[in-house]
Amino acid sequence: MNRKLFLALVLGTAVSAALFAAAPAGAAVIRNRAERQQQRIARGVASGQLTARETARLENREANLNREISGLRRFNGGTLTPSERALVDHQQNALSRSIYRQKHDAQTR
């Protein structure tokens, strides 16, 4: 694994952990799913299924989603409304599909 890719992966994981560290207990579902998706990306990098460009793109989308969740929580006093939870779930579904597609396309490292 090249150094830039490893650094991007570590940075993405650190950002995810920092954003979700202060989340309330009810946010465990969102936090756990984000962690599992980070692990899927990491496994794709380790196995060579994800190229550096694909990984950077997925990490960027993950970071943007994490920032959006953090902003929504900050605006609502630490919680998400049911409609915001549905939006986040939809966005996590889309990211999950992207991870799957990128891992299973013909591009390899």
VMD Tcl script that builds the backbone (N, CA, C; Angstrom):
set m [mol new atoms 327]
animate dup $m
set s [atomselect $m all]
$s set {name element resname resid chain x y z} {
  {N N MET 1 A 0.864 -1.159 0.000}
  {CA C MET 1 A 0.000 0.000 0.000}
  {C C MET 1 A 0.909 1.220 0.000}
  {N N ASN 2 A 0.648 2.154 -0.901}
  {CA C ASN 2 A 1.514 3.318 -0.944}
  {C C ASN 2 A 1.239 4.263 0.214}
  {N N ARG 3 A 2.171 5.130 0.462}
  {CA C ARG 3 A 2.146 5.979 1.658}
  {C C ARG 3 A 0.977 6.967 1.645}
  {N N LYS 4 A 0.687 7.585 0.509}
  {CA C LYS 4 A -0.417 8.549 0.425}
  {C C LYS 4 A -1.754 7.878 0.715}
  {N N LEU 5 A -1.938 6.713 0.169}
  {CA C LEU 5 A -3.175 5.977 0.363}
  {C C LEU 5 A -3.346 5.597 1.833}
  {N N PHE 6 A -2.280 5.139 2.446}
  {CA C PHE 6 A -2.335 4.778 3.853}
  {C C PHE 6 A -2.641 6.007 4.711}
  {N N LEU 7 A -2.005 7.121 4.396}
  {CA C LEU 7 A -2.243 8.355 5.137}
  {C C LEU 7 A -3.690 8.810 4.991}
  {N N ALA 8 A -4.243 8.718 3.789}
  {CA C ALA 8 A -5.649 9.099 3.568}
  {C C ALA 8 A -6.578 8.196 4.363}
  {N N LEU 9 A -6.281 6.926 4.408}
  {CA C LEU 9 A -7.108 5.984 5.146}
  {C C LEU 9 A -7.054 6.259 6.645}
  {N N VAL 10 A -5.871 6.501 7.164}
  {CA C VAL 10 A -5.722 6.795 8.586}
  {C C VAL 10 A -6.416 8.108 8.926}
  {N N LEU 11 A -6.245 9.113 8.087}
  {CA C LEU 11 A -6.885 10.408 8.317}
  {C C LEU 11 A -8.406 10.279 8.282}
  {N N GLY 12 A -8.931 9.538 7.340}
  {CA C GLY 12 A -10.377 9.332 7.252}
  {C C GLY 12 A -10.925 8.634 8.482}
  {N N THR 13 A -10.207 7.654 8.958}
  {CA C THR 13 A -10.635 6.942 10.161}
  {C C THR 13 A -10.583 7.852 11.381}
  {N N ALA 14 A -9.541 8.671 11.473}
  {CA C ALA 14 A -9.410 9.586 12.611}
  {C C ALA 14 A -10.514 10.633 12.607}
  {N N VAL 15 A -10.837 11.161 11.428}
  {CA C VAL 15 A -11.901 12.158 11.325}
  {C C VAL 15 A -13.236 11.532 11.724}
  {N N SER 16 A -13.498 10.334 11.251}
  {CA C SER 16 A -14.743 9.650 11.613}
  {C C SER 16 A -14.840 9.426 13.110}
  {N N ALA 17 A -13.766 8.978 13.697}
  {CA C ALA 17 A -13.774 8.724 15.132}
  {C C ALA 17 A -13.982 10.006 15.924}
  {N N ALA 18 A -13.342 11.080 15.503}
  {CA C ALA 18 A -13.471 12.350 16.221}
  {C C ALA 18 A -14.885 12.908 16.123}
  {N N LEU 19 A -15.496 12.792 14.957}
  {CA C LEU 19 A -16.838 13.337 14.781}
  {C C LEU 19 A -17.876 12.558 15.567}
  {N N PHE 20 A -17.673 11.281 15.715}
  {CA C PHE 20 A -18.670 10.469 16.384}
  {C C PHE 20 A -18.378 10.245 17.865}
  {N N ALA 21 A -17.228 10.714 18.339}
  {CA C ALA 21 A -16.867 10.496 19.741}
  {C C ALA 21 A -17.827 11.197 20.686}
  {N N ALA 22 A -18.301 12.381 20.321}
  {CA C ALA 22 A -19.158 13.163 21.204}
  {C C ALA 22 A -20.647 12.935 20.934}
  {N N ALA 23 A -20.979 11.986 20.091}
  {CA C ALA 23 A -22.371 11.754 19.725}
  {C C ALA 23 A -23.137 11.096 20.868}
  {N N PRO 24 A -24.424 11.388 21.011}
  {CA C PRO 24 A -25.222 10.769 22.065}
  {C C PRO 24 A -25.403 9.263 21.833}
  {N N ALA 25 A -25.853 8.582 22.880}
  {CA C ALA 25 A -25.965 7.122 22.822}
  {C C ALA 25 A -26.916 6.659 21.717}
  {N N GLY 26 A -27.947 7.434 21.414}
  {CA C GLY 26 A -28.902 7.060 20.379}
  {C C GLY 26 A -28.304 7.066 18.986}
  {N N ALA 27 A -27.121 7.620 18.854}
  {CA C ALA 27 A -26.478 7.718 17.550}
  {C C ALA 27 A -25.622 6.496 17.236}
  {N N ALA 28 A -25.706 5.480 18.072}
  {CA C ALA 28 A -24.857 4.305 17.905}
  {C C ALA 28 A -25.073 3.621 16.554}
  {N N VAL 29 A -26.294 3.618 16.074}
  {CA C VAL 29 A -26.585 2.953 14.795}
  {C C VAL 29 A -25.820 3.632 13.667}
  {N N ILE 30 A -25.879 4.949 13.621}
  {CA C ILE 30 A -25.187 5.694 12.568}
  {C C ILE 30 A -23.684 5.530 12.713}
  {N N ARG 31 A -23.185 5.654 13.943}
  {CA C ARG 31 A -21.751 5.550 14.197}
  {C C ARG 31 A -21.238 4.163 13.820}
  {N N ASN 32 A -21.952 3.117 14.233}
  {CA C ASN 32 A -21.520 1.750 13.924}
  {C C ASN 32 A -21.499 1.497 12.425}
  {N N ARG 33 A -22.491 2.006 11.741}
  {CA C ARG 33 A -22.532 1.800 10.289}
  {C C ARG 33 A -21.368 2.520 9.618}
  {N N ALA 34 A -21.066 3.731 10.065}
  {CA C ALA 34 A -19.941 4.472 9.496}
  {C C ALA 34 A -18.628 3.730 9.748}
  {N N GLU 35 A -18.482 3.161 10.922}
  {CA C GLU 35 A -17.274 2.393 11.236}
  {C C GLU 35 A -17.163 1.154 10.357}
  {N N ARG 36 A -18.281 0.463 10.168}
  {CA C ARG 36 A -18.259 -0.726 9.295}
  {C C ARG 36 A -17.901 -0.345 7.863}
  {N N GLN 37 A -18.409 0.786 7.389}
  {CA C GLN 37 A -18.083 1.212 6.035}
  {C C GLN 37 A -16.608 1.586 5.926}
  {N N GLN 38 A -16.052 2.207 6.977}
  {CA C GLN 38 A -14.619 2.503 6.984}
  {C C GLN 38 A -13.816 1.214 6.909}
  {N N GLN 39 A -14.258 0.188 7.621}
  {CA C GLN 39 A -13.567 -1.103 7.590}
  {C C GLN 39 A -13.649 -1.724 6.200}
  {N N ARG 40 A -14.786 -1.584 5.554}
  {CA C ARG 40 A -14.925 -2.119 4.185}
  {C C ARG 40 A -13.965 -1.422 3.238}
  {N N ILE 41 A -13.825 -0.112 3.384}
  {CA C ILE 41 A -12.880 0.630 2.544}
  {C C ILE 41 A -11.459 0.156 2.833}
  {N N ALA 42 A -11.128 0.014 4.104}
  {CA C ALA 42 A -9.780 -0.433 4.487}
  {C C ALA 42 A -9.474 -1.825 3.925}
  {N N ARG 43 A -10.454 -2.716 3.988}
  {CA C ARG 43 A -10.242 -4.063 3.427}
  {C C ARG 43 A -10.065 -3.997 1.913}
  {N N GLY 44 A -10.783 -3.098 1.261}
  {CA C GLY 44 A -10.624 -2.936 -0.184}
  {C C GLY 44 A -9.250 -2.427 -0.558}
  {N N VAL 45 A -8.714 -1.542 0.256}
  {CA C VAL 45 A -7.358 -1.034 0.024}
  {C C VAL 45 A -6.349 -2.151 0.241}
  {N N ALA 46 A -6.492 -2.871 1.350}
  {CA C ALA 46 A -5.547 -3.942 1.682}
  {C C ALA 46 A -5.542 -5.048 0.641}
  {N N SER 47 A -6.695 -5.355 0.091}
  {CA C SER 47 A -6.781 -6.443 -0.891}
  {C C SER 47 A -6.422 -5.983 -2.300}
  {N N GLY 48 A -6.330 -4.688 -2.502}
  {CA C GLY 48 A -6.011 -4.178 -3.832}
  {C C GLY 48 A -7.232 -3.968 -4.702}
  {N N GLN 49 A -8.422 -4.145 -4.153}
  {CA C GLN 49 A -9.641 -3.964 -4.931}
  {C C GLN 49 A -9.936 -2.488 -5.192}
  {N N LEU 50 A -9.415 -1.610 -4.349}
  {CA C LEU 50 A -9.637 -0.176 -4.512}
  {C C LEU 50 A -8.340 0.503 -4.931}
  {N N THR 51 A -8.430 1.338 -5.952}
  {CA C THR 51 A -7.277 2.124 -6.362}
  {C C THR 51 A -7.157 3.335 -5.443}
  {N N ALA 52 A -6.057 4.035 -5.558}
  {CA C ALA 52 A -5.840 5.234 -4.736}
  {C C ALA 52 A -6.910 6.280 -5.016}
  {N N ARG 53 A -7.247 6.449 -6.265}
  {CA C ARG 53 A -8.260 7.446 -6.640}
  {C C ARG 53 A -9.639 7.071 -6.107}
  {N N GLU 54 A -10.001 5.801 -6.236}
  {CA C GLU 54 A -11.288 5.340 -5.712}
  {C C GLU 54 A -11.355 5.522 -4.196}
  {N N THR 55 A -10.269 5.172 -3.531}
  {CA C THR 55 A -10.231 5.304 -2.079}
  {C C THR 55 A -10.371 6.756 -1.658}
  {N N ALA 56 A -9.652 7.637 -2.316}
  {CA C ALA 56 A -9.729 9.060 -1.981}
  {C C ALA 56 A -11.146 9.583 -2.184}
  {N N ARG 57 A -11.772 9.177 -3.251}
  {CA C ARG 57 A -13.137 9.625 -3.536}
  {C C ARG 57 A -14.120 9.117 -2.480}
  {N N LEU 58 A -14.006 7.845 -2.117}
  {CA C LEU 58 A -14.888 7.279 -1.089}
  {C C LEU 58 A -14.638 7.934 0.268}
  {N N GLU 59 A -13.370 8.137 0.607}
  {CA C GLU 59 A -13.039 8.784 1.878}
  {C C GLU 59 A -13.589 10.212 1.922}
  {N N ASN 60 A -13.510 10.899 0.805}
  {CA C ASN 60 A -14.033 12.267 0.739}
  {C C ASN 60 A -15.543 12.282 0.947}
  {N N ARG 61 A -16.245 11.353 0.323}
  {CA C ARG 61 A -17.702 11.274 0.506}
  {C C ARG 61 A -18.048 10.940 1.948}
  {N N GLU 62 A -17.283 10.039 2.543}
  {CA C GLU 62 A -17.508 9.660 3.936}
  {C C GLU 62 A -17.275 10.864 4.859}
  {N N ALA 63 A -16.206 11.606 4.615}
  {CA C ALA 63 A -15.908 12.784 5.437}
  {C C ALA 63 A -16.994 13.851 5.286}
  {N N ASN 64 A -17.479 14.054 4.061}
  {CA C ASN 64 A -18.551 15.029 3.841}
  {C C ASN 64 A -19.819 14.627 4.590}
  {N N LEU 65 A -20.156 13.362 4.554}
  {CA C LEU 65 A -21.333 12.880 5.269}
  {C C LEU 65 A -21.155 13.065 6.776}
  {N N ASN 66 A -19.964 12.770 7.276}
  {CA C ASN 66 A -19.700 12.947 8.701}
  {C C ASN 66 A -19.821 14.407 9.121}
  {N N ARG 67 A -19.320 15.311 8.285}
  {CA C ARG 67 A -19.447 16.736 8.583}
  {C C ARG 67 A -20.909 17.172 8.565}
  {N N GLU 68 A -21.665 16.644 7.624}
  {CA C GLU 68 A -23.086 16.985 7.545}
  {C C GLU 68 A -23.827 16.504 8.797}
  {N N ILE 69 A -23.556 15.284 9.227}
  {CA C ILE 69 A -24.191 14.741 10.428}
  {C C ILE 69 A -23.825 15.589 11.640}
  {N N SER 70 A -22.559 15.928 11.738}
  {CA C SER 70 A -22.101 16.748 12.864}
  {C C SER 70 A -22.809 18.104 12.868}
  {N N GLY 71 A -22.950 18.712 11.706}
  {CA C GLY 71 A -23.643 19.998 11.610}
  {C C GLY 71 A -25.110 19.896 11.978}
  {N N LEU 72 A -25.769 18.833 11.531}
  {CA C LEU 72 A -27.173 18.636 11.872}
  {C C LEU 72 A -27.348 18.463 13.376}
  {N N ARG 73 A -26.445 17.714 13.974}
  {CA C ARG 73 A -26.527 17.511 15.423}
  {C C ARG 73 A -26.268 18.803 16.178}
  {N N ARG 74 A -25.305 19.563 15.716}
  {CA C ARG 74 A -24.985 20.827 16.373}
  {C C ARG 74 A -26.176 21.779 16.299}
  {N N PHE 75 A -26.861 21.774 15.186}
  {CA C PHE 75 A -28.023 22.643 14.982}
  {C C PHE 75 A -29.200 22.227 15.863}
  {N N ASN 76 A -29.327 20.912 16.135}
  {CA C ASN 76 A -30.467 20.386 16.886}
  {C C ASN 76 A -30.135 20.005 18.325}
  {N N GLY 77 A -29.076 20.532 18.864}
  {CA C GLY 77 A -28.745 20.231 20.248}
  {C C GLY 77 A -28.255 18.823 20.492}
  {N N GLY 78 A -27.612 18.207 19.533}
  {CA C GLY 78 A -27.013 16.891 19.730}
  {C C GLY 78 A -27.826 15.713 19.233}
  {N N THR 79 A -29.000 15.953 18.689}
  {CA C THR 79 A -29.817 14.846 18.192}
  {C C THR 79 A -30.198 15.079 16.735}
  {N N LEU 80 A -30.733 14.046 16.134}
  {CA C LEU 80 A -31.253 14.139 14.773}
  {C C LEU 80 A -32.755 13.912 14.807}
  {N N THR 81 A -33.461 14.658 13.975}
  {CA C THR 81 A -34.896 14.440 13.863}
  {C C THR 81 A -35.126 13.165 13.053}
  {N N PRO 82 A -36.316 12.592 13.106}
  {CA C PRO 82 A -36.586 11.386 12.303}
  {C C PRO 82 A -36.352 11.606 10.801}
  {N N SER 83 A -36.708 12.762 10.300}
  {CA C SER 83 A -36.490 13.009 8.870}
  {C C SER 83 A -34.998 13.130 8.555}
  {N N GLU 84 A -34.221 13.695 9.477}
  {CA C GLU 84 A -32.776 13.784 9.268}
  {C C GLU 84 A -32.140 12.397 9.345}
  {N N ARG 85 A -32.630 11.566 10.256}
  {CA C ARG 85 A -32.129 10.186 10.335}
  {C C ARG 85 A -32.408 9.443 9.030}
  {N N ALA 86 A -33.597 9.657 8.463}
  {CA C ALA 86 A -33.942 9.010 7.196}
  {C C ALA 86 A -33.014 9.498 6.084}
  {N N LEU 87 A -32.707 10.790 6.074}
  {CA C LEU 87 A -31.797 11.346 5.077}
  {C C LEU 87 A -30.404 10.748 5.223}
  {N N VAL 88 A -29.916 10.678 6.454}
  {CA C VAL 88 A -28.595 10.104 6.709}
  {C C VAL 88 A -28.574 8.632 6.296}
  {N N ASP 89 A -29.617 7.906 6.605}
  {CA C ASP 89 A -29.704 6.496 6.219}
  {C C ASP 89 A -29.646 6.346 4.699}
  {N N HIS 90 A -30.371 7.209 4.001}
  {CA C HIS 90 A -30.365 7.190 2.538}
  {C C HIS 90 A -28.959 7.467 1.999}
  {N N GLN 91 A -28.284 8.453 2.597}
  {CA C GLN 91 A -26.935 8.788 2.149}
  {C C GLN 91 A -25.946 7.665 2.465}
  {N N GLN 92 A -26.114 7.022 3.604}
  {CA C GLN 92 A -25.248 5.894 3.930}
  {C C GLN 92 A -25.506 4.714 2.993}
  {N N ASN 93 A -26.757 4.515 2.599}
  {CA C ASN 93 A -27.065 3.469 1.616}
  {C C ASN 93 A -26.352 3.744 0.302}
  {N N ALA 94 A -26.400 4.994 -0.148}
  {CA C ALA 94 A -25.744 5.365 -1.403}
  {C C ALA 94 A -24.233 5.159 -1.300}
  {N N LEU 95 A -23.648 5.535 -0.185}
  {CA C LEU 95 A -22.212 5.346 0.007}
  {C C LEU 95 A -21.865 3.859 0.044}
  {N N SER 96 A -22.693 3.072 0.679}
  {CA C SER 96 A -22.466 1.636 0.736}
  {C C SER 96 A -22.481 1.024 -0.670}
  {N N ARG 97 A -23.440 1.442 -1.481}
  {CA C ARG 97 A -23.491 0.953 -2.867}
  {C C ARG 97 A -22.241 1.366 -3.635}
  {N N SER 98 A -21.773 2.580 -3.399}
  {CA C SER 98 A -20.560 3.052 -4.074}
  {C C SER 98 A -19.348 2.221 -3.667}
  {N N ILE 99 A -19.252 1.913 -2.394}
  {CA C ILE 99 A -18.139 1.087 -1.924}
  {C C ILE 99 A -18.188 -0.269 -2.621}
  {N N TYR 100 A -19.361 -0.872 -2.650}
  {CA C TYR 100 A -19.500 -2.178 -3.303}
  {C C TYR 100 A -19.100 -2.094 -4.779}
  {N N ARG 101 A -19.635 -1.115 -5.480}
  {CA C ARG 101 A -19.355 -0.994 -6.921}
  {C C ARG 101 A -17.876 -0.765 -7.189}
  {N N GLN 102 A -17.250 0.089 -6.386}
  {CA C GLN 102 A -15.834 0.356 -6.603}
  {C C GLN 102 A -14.967 -0.866 -6.283}
  {N N LYS 103 A -15.347 -1.620 -5.269}
  {CA C LYS 103 A -14.574 -2.806 -4.928}
  {C C LYS 103 A -14.721 -3.908 -5.966}
  {N N HIS 104 A -15.854 -3.911 -6.668}
  {CA C HIS 104 A -16.124 -5.013 -7.593}
  {C C HIS 104 A -16.003 -4.625 -9.059}
  {N N ASP 105 A -15.471 -3.437 -9.342}
  {CA C ASP 105 A -15.268 -3.098 -10.748}
  {C C ASP 105 A -13.937 -3.704 -11.229}
  {N N ALA 106 A -13.615 -3.477 -12.473}
  {CA C ALA 106 A -12.443 -4.122 -13.063}
  {C C ALA 106 A -11.130 -3.444 -12.680}
  {N N GLN 107 A -11.202 -2.276 -12.056}
  {CA C GLN 107 A -9.975 -1.564 -11.705}
  {C C GLN 107 A -9.345 -2.181 -10.462}
  {N N THR 108 A -8.040 -2.354 -10.536}
  {CA C THR 108 A -7.297 -2.825 -9.365}
  {C C THR 108 A -6.026 -2.014 -9.261}
  {N N ARG 109 A -5.429 -2.100 -8.140}
  {CA C ARG 109 A -4.193 -1.358 -7.882}
  {C C ARG 109 A -3.060 -1.965 -8.612}
}
mol reanalyze $m
mol bondsrecalc $m
mol representation Tube
mol addrep $m
